[in-house]
């Protein structure tokens, strides 16, 4: 990690000196690496729109849940639904920043609202992360989750 930091600082110094900028001078220099990173983030964010299948663990009854996320990114806001074999839930508070994604569903139940928070990282056609379930003020737990882009 230290080597990367030194390399980034060295590259920034070379870029600033090469552009005629010196410490304390006004103006900014654009880093090609930063521009490439921003372009890659935009491409990754745009790539999340579509259907994703959760690779869910098998239930105690031996059945594997069929869960599909239908996601749509508009600007920086992620919307969509989570379709389960027994219900569909609306996605709220969805955000995509670079390769990070997070969203929630809220379902009203007798014990109070059940909020499920999904967070993860997008890598190609896979999202991996954690899901946390809260019922009212109680945390029920956290588990890993993974979804792959659905094949058409």
PEUR-V245589 format. One record per backbone hydrogen bond with DSSP energy under -0.5 kcal/mol. CO is the residue of the C=O (numbers start at 1). NH is the residue of the N-H. If there is no record, write none. Layout:
co-><CO,CO>
nh-><NH,NH>
This chain:
co-><1,2,3,4,5,6,7,8,9,10,11,12,13,14,15,16,17,22,30,31,32,33,34,35,36,37,38,39,40,41,42,43,45,46,50,51,52,52,53,54,57,59,63,63,65,67,68,68,69,69,70,71,72,72,74,76,77,77,78,79,80,81,81,82,82,83,87,89,92,94,95,97,99,100,101,102,103,104,105,107,107,109,112,113,113,114,114,115,115,116,116,117,118,119,120,121,123,125,126,127,128,129,130,131,132,133,133,134,134,135,138,138,141,143,145,146,147,148>
nh-><5,6,7,8,9,10,11,12,13,14,15,16,17,18,19,21,20,25,32,35,36,37,38,39,40,41,42,43,44,45,46,47,48,49,71,150,54,69,148,56,65,62,59,65,67,54,70,83,52,71,81,50,74,79,77,96,74,79,94,72,91,70,83,84,89,68,84,82,104,78,102,100,122,97,120,95,118,92,116,109,114,112,109,115,136,107,116,117,134,105,118,132,103,130,101,128,126,149,123,147,121,145,119,143,117,140,141,115,136,138,135,140,133,131,129,55,127,53>
